[in-house]
Amino acid sequence: MSKPEWLRKEVFYLAYHIHWSYHEIMDLPIGERKHFVQLLTKEIERQNKELEESLKALRE
């Protein structure tokens, strides 16, 4: 994936989930932006796992 394409995905991801504007995201230092993406990814994975476990418990 090219750098411009990856940047667009990062911007979309943060804007979609955290509702930051394009300018707010682009004003972040690169390392900070990547850190937020990592934090958000981990949180979404945690929530998905919790949901899967809850659904599994309901089926049992």
Secondary structure, DSSP 8 states (H G I E B T S, - for coil): --HHHHHHHHHHHHHHHH---HHHHHHS-HHHHHHHHHHHHHHHHHHHHHHHHHHHHHH-
